[in-house]
Amino acid sequence: MYFLPVFYLKKRLEKCNQDILDYVEEFRDFSKMVLSRLAGLNNYKAEVKSEVENLLTRIERAQRDIDYFRSVTDANTCIEVHEDLVKQQLFEEAEEKKKLKLMLNASCDHMLAGIKSLKVVKKTGDKHGSWMKDPGKKHTKIYLLNGSVNNVILEFANIMTFMENNHTLKARRVTLPFPWEGTGHIIYQGFLFYHRYGSLNEIIKFNIQKRNIMDQMLLPGAGRIPAYQLSPSTKIDLAVDEQGLWAIHAEPETGGNIVITKINHITMAVEHTWDTSCNSKDAEAAFMACNTLYVVYNFPGGGTSRIQCVYDVLDAVNTYEIPALHFPKRQGSHSTIHYNPKEKQLFAWGDGSQIIYKLHTKQKV
């Protein structure tokens, strides 16, 4: 076998040890450099972090200033826009009132001041019904519409014929193609306007002399609840005053408040609608007179009827200063009350009696 000399092995071992020491020293120097650089990076990182935090603080301060100036600008803009809207609304309301005054006769300037007296003309028919004259005609005919659902009109030559004991024998009978619903029908200019039975809100225009339907319309929003709580069969109450044909009803969306609609009786078109502040609760009837709605209230079991809510469509009446107006000398209830603008009287149906109320009027203030 061949053996290396001991001396040679020793030299080789020493060299290996020296190489290891050199590597360790180089690694130590490298580690120091790395640690030194890491320390520098930490310092730099801290500096960068501080600068970033300072920049964020300045950005937040600038954002607050921007938000402040923006809010002030927006507020001023909103105020200007709001003032412009108010001016525009006031202008539109003024123009609307001008149009309404042109549409409605502004010379109609009287208002109800009291109910002077009553006359029970006759007692005939059911508890519910209506009777009237035609204020648009010169004749003195009387029309009787008995019941809340019927299709026969009784026409009398005059009030004396109506008051006779055998009055029904002398009446002209007019049969309608469809029955009416409620007691809110009205006769005007030779036509019967009535709510068709079984329909939600169809109003029929019927020619009494020719005995045929001339036209019909739907009244938007009407027919879902009674016009008056104490007269549940009447969903639509039609009325006539110095200005022509009106419709009175209540809507659930208004909390039961009464809505009035001006209708063109020739074209059967809606001309304008008003939401009133008069509620249908404990109301039994209402009528229109000189652009003004008068709502009649009572007790559920009957009592003294009274007018305690008034609404003028042209704001010509200060309704808050009007005291309650009581109907004289009678206890009971009304199923219908119609104003006759020609005679300035009320034709009412109360518990089967046909009644005339004479009115006291005064100038609107």
C-alpha positions in Angstrom: 0.0 0.0 0.0 1.1 3.6 -0.5 0.9 5.9 2.5 1.3 9.7 2.4 3.9 11.2 4.6 2.6 12.6 7.9 4.1 15.9 7.2 2.2 16.3 4.0 -1.1 15.4 5.7 -0.5 17.9 8.4 0.1 20.7 5.8 -3.1 19.8 4.0 -5.1 19.9 7.3 -3.7 23.3 8.2 -4.6 24.7 4.8 -8.1 23.4 5.1 -8.5 25.0 8.6 -7.2 28.3 7.2 -9.6 28.1 4.3 -12.4 27.6 6.7 -11.3 30.5 8.9 -11.1 32.7 5.8 -14.7 31.6 4.8 -16.0 32.3 8.2 -14.3 35.8 8.2 -15.7 36.6 4.8 -19.2 35.4 6.0 -18.8 37.6 9.1 -17.9 40.6 7.0 -20.8 39.9 4.7 -23.2 39.6 7.6 -22.0 42.9 9.1 -22.6 44.5 5.7 -26.1 43.0 5.4 -27.0 44.0 8.9 -25.6 47.5 8.3 -27.7 47.8 5.2 -30.8 46.5 6.9 -30.3 49.0 9.7 -30.1 51.7 7.0 -33.2 50.4 5.4 -35.0 50.5 8.7 -33.9 54.1 9.2 -35.0 54.9 5.6 -38.2 53.0 6.2 -38.9 55.1 9.3 -38.1 58.3 7.4 -40.4 57.3 4.6 -43.2 56.3 7.0 -42.9 59.6 8.7 -43.0 61.5 5.4 -46.0 59.5 4.3 -47.9 60.1 7.6 -47.1 63.8 7.2 -48.4 63.8 3.7 -51.6 62.0 4.7 -52.2 64.6 7.4 -51.8 67.4 4.9 -54.1 65.6 2.4 -56.8 65.1 5.1 -56.5 68.8 6.1 -56.8 69.8 2.4 -59.8 67.4 2.0 -61.6 68.9 5.0 -61.0 72.4 3.5 -62.4 71.2 0.1 -65.4 69.6 1.8 -66.1 72.8 3.7 -65.9 75.1 0.7 -68.0 72.6 -1.3 -70.7 72.5 1.4 -70.9 76.2 1.6 -71.1 76.5 -2.2 -73.8 73.7 -2.3 -75.8 75.3 0.4 -75.8 78.7 -1.4 -76.7 76.9 -4.6 -79.6 75.0 -2.9 -80.8 78.2 -1.3 -80.8 79.9 -4.7 -82.5 76.9 -6.4 -85.1 76.7 -3.6 -85.9 80.4 -3.9 -86.3 80.0 -7.6 -88.6 77.0 -7.1 -90.7 78.9 -4.7 -91.0 81.9 -7.1 -91.9 79.5 -9.9 -94.5 77.7 -7.8 -96.0 81.0 -6.7 -96.1 82.2 -10.3 -97.8 79.0 -11.5 -100.3 79.1 -8.6 -101.2 82.7 -9.5 -101.6 81.8 -13.2 -103.7 78.8 -12.2 -106.0 81.0 -10.2 -106.4 83.4 -13.1 -107.4 80.4 -15.3 -109.9 79.2 -12.7 -111.4 82.6 -12.4 -111.9 82.8 -16.1 -113.4 79.3 -16.1 -115.6 80.0 -13.2 -117.8 83.0 -13.0 -116.0 85.4 -10.6 -119.1 87.5 -10.3 -120.6 84.8 -8.2 -119.8 86.5 -4.9 -122.4 85.3 -2.3 -121.9 82.8 0.5 -124.2 81.0 2.9 -124.9 82.9 6.1 -127.7 80.8 7.6 -130.6 78.5 7.0 -133.8 80.6 7.5 -136.6 78.0 7.4 -137.8 74.7 6.2 -140.9 73.4 4.5 -141.8 69.7 4.4 -143.4 69.5 1.0 -144.4 65.8 1.2 -143.6 62.5 2.8 -143.4 59.7 0.2 -141.1 56.9 -0.8 -138.3 55.1 1.0 -136.0 56.5 3.6 -133.4 57.2 0.9 -134.0 59.1 -2.3 -133.7 62.5 -4.0 -136.0 65.0 -5.5 -135.3 68.2 -7.5 -136.1 70.7 -10.1 -134.0 71.4 -13.2 -132.3 74.8 -12.6 -131.2 74.9 -16.2 -134.8 75.0 -17.5 -137.6 77.5 -17.3 -140.3 74.9 -16.6 -141.5 74.0 -13.1 -141.3 70.2 -13.3 -140.5 68.2 -10.3 -138.5 65.0 -10.5 -138.7 62.2 -7.9 -136.0 59.4 -7.7 -137.0 57.0 -5.0 -134.5 54.6 -3.4 -130.7 54.2 -3.5 -131.0 51.6 -6.4 -133.7 52.1 -9.0 -134.2 52.9 -12.7 -137.5 54.8 -12.8 -137.8 58.6 -12.6 -141.2 60.1 -11.8 -141.8 63.5 -13.5 -144.5 65.9 -12.2 -145.8 68.9 -14.1 -145.3 71.2 -11.0 -145.0 71.1 -7.3 -148.8 71.3 -6.7 -149.3 68.1 -8.7 -146.5 66.5 -6.7 -148.2 67.4 -3.4 -151.5 65.8 -4.4 -152.5 62.5 -2.6 -152.7 60.5 -5.8 -149.5 62.1 -7.2 -148.0 58.9 -8.6 -151.0 58.5 -11.0 -150.3 61.8 -12.6 -146.6 61.3 -12.9 -144.7 60.6 -16.2 -142.5 57.6 -15.7 -139.1 57.5 -17.4 -137.3 54.2 -17.3 -133.5 54.2 -17.4 -131.5 51.6 -19.4 -129.3 51.1 -16.3 -130.2 51.7 -12.6 -128.6 54.4 -10.5 -126.5 53.8 -7.4 -126.8 56.0 -4.3 -128.7 59.2 -4.1 -126.2 61.6 -5.7 -127.8 62.1 -9.1 -128.7 65.6 -10.5 -130.9 66.9 -13.3 -129.5 69.8 -15.3 -130.3 71.3 -18.8 -132.7 68.4 -19.5 -130.2 65.7 -18.7 -130.0 63.3 -15.7 -126.4 62.7 -14.6 -126.1 59.7 -12.4 -123.6 57.1 -11.0 -124.4 53.8 -12.8 -125.2 50.9 -10.5 -122.5 48.2 -10.4 -119.8 50.3 -11.9 -116.9 51.8 -9.9 -117.1 55.4 -11.1 -119.0 55.6 -14.4 -121.2 58.6 -14.7 -124.0 58.5 -17.3 -125.6 61.5 -19.1 -129.2 60.6 -19.9 -131.6 62.7 -22.0 -134.9 62.7 -20.2 -137.1 63.7 -23.1 -135.5 61.5 -25.7 -135.0 58.7 -23.2 -131.5 57.7 -24.3 -127.9 57.8 -23.1 -126.1 60.8 -24.6 -122.7 60.3 -23.1 -120.7 58.8 -20.2 -117.4 59.2 -18.4 -115.2 57.7 -15.7 -114.4 59.8 -12.7 -110.8 59.0 -11.7 -110.2 58.1 -8.0 -113.9 57.9 -7.2 -116.2 55.0 -6.2 -113.9 53.1 -3.7 -115.3 54.6 -0.5 -118.6 56.5 0.3 -118.6 60.2 -0.3 -120.1 60.5 3.2 -119.7 58.1 6.0 -123.4 58.4 7.1 -124.7 57.8 3.6 -122.8 54.7 2.6 -124.8 54.0 -0.6 -123.6 57.2 -2.2 -120.1 56.9 -3.7 -120.4 59.8 -6.1 -122.5 62.9 -5.3 -123.3 65.1 -8.3 -124.2 68.7 -7.7 -125.1 71.9 -9.6 -124.5 75.5 -8.8 -124.2 78.8 -10.6 -121.1 77.4 -12.4 -122.6 74.2 -13.7 -121.9 70.5 -12.9 -119.7 69.2 -10.1 -118.8 65.8 -8.6 -118.2 65.2 -4.9 -116.4 62.0 -3.6 -113.9 60.8 -1.1 -110.7 58.9 -1.5 -108.8 56.6 0.8 -105.4 58.2 -0.2 -106.6 61.5 1.3 -107.6 59.9 4.6 -111.2 60.1 3.7 -111.1 63.8 2.8 -113.6 65.0 0.2 -112.5 65.7 -3.3 -114.5 68.0 -5.7 -114.3 67.9 -9.5 -115.6 70.5 -12.0 -117.1 68.7 -15.0 -118.0 70.2 -18.3 -121.6 69.0 -18.6 -121.6 69.3 -22.4 -118.4 67.4 -23.2 -118.3 65.3 -19.9 -114.7 66.2 -19.5 -112.9 66.9 -16.1 -112.0 70.6 -16.0 -110.3 70.7 -12.6 -110.1 68.8 -9.3 -109.5 70.1 -5.7 -108.5 68.1 -2.6 -110.4 69.7 0.3 -109.7 69.7 4.0 -113.3 68.5 4.7 -113.4 64.9 6.0 -116.2 62.4 5.1 -116.3 61.1 8.7 -119.7 61.8 10.3 -120.8 63.6 7.1 -124.2 62.8 5.6 -124.4 65.1 2.6 -122.9 68.1 0.9 -123.7 70.7 -1.8 -122.0 73.3 -4.0 -123.1 76.9 -4.1 -121.2 79.7 -5.8 -117.9 77.8 -6.2 -118.1 76.7 -2.5 -118.5 73.3 -1.0 -120.7 73.0 2.1 -120.4 69.7 4.0 -123.3 68.7 6.3 -122.5 66.6 9.4 -124.7 64.7 11.8 -124.6 61.9 14.4 -124.8 58.2 13.4 -128.2 57.8 15.1 -129.5 61.1 13.7 -129.8 64.5 15.3 -129.5 68.1 14.3 -127.7 68.4 10.9 -125.1 71.1 10.7 -122.6 72.6 8.2 -119.2 72.8 9.8 -116.8 72.5 6.9 -116.7 74.9 4.0 -114.2 75.0 1.1 -114.1 77.7 -1.5 -112.2 76.7 -4.7 -111.1 80.3 -5.3 -110.1 81.1 -1.7 -112.7 83.9 -1.7 -114.1 82.8 1.7 -112.2 82.7 5.0 -113.5 79.4 6.1 -111.9 79.5 9.5 -114.2 82.4 10.5 -117.4 80.7 9.5 -119.4 79.4 12.5 -121.3 76.0 12.3 -124.7 76.5 10.6 -127.5 74.3 12.0 -130.5 73.2 10.1 -133.7 74.5 11.9 -136.5 72.7 13.7 -135.8 69.1 12.7 -134.2 66.0 14.2 -133.2 63.2 11.9 -130.9 62.7 9.0 -130.6 63.5 5.3 -129.8 61.1 2.5 -129.4 64.0 0.0 -129.2 67.8 -0.1 -129.1 69.6 -3.5 -128.7 73.3 -4.1 -130.9 75.0 -6.7 -129.0 78.0 -8.0 -132.1 79.4 -9.8 -134.2 79.5 -6.7 -131.4 79.8 -4.1 -133.0 77.0 -2.1 -132.0 73.5 -0.9 -134.0 70.5 -2.0 -133.4 67.7 0.7 -134.6 64.2 1.3 -134.8 63.4 5.0 -136.1 60.1 6.3 -138.6 59.8 3.5 -139.7 63.4 3.6 -139.2 65.9 0.8 -138.0 69.2 2.3 -137.1 72.7 1.0 -134.7 74.9 3.0 -134.7 78.6 2.4 -131.3 80.2 2.7 -129.8 83.5 4.0 -126.8 84.7 2.0 -124.3 87.5 2.3 -121.4 88.9 0.3 -118.1 86.9 0.4 -115.4 88.4 2.5 
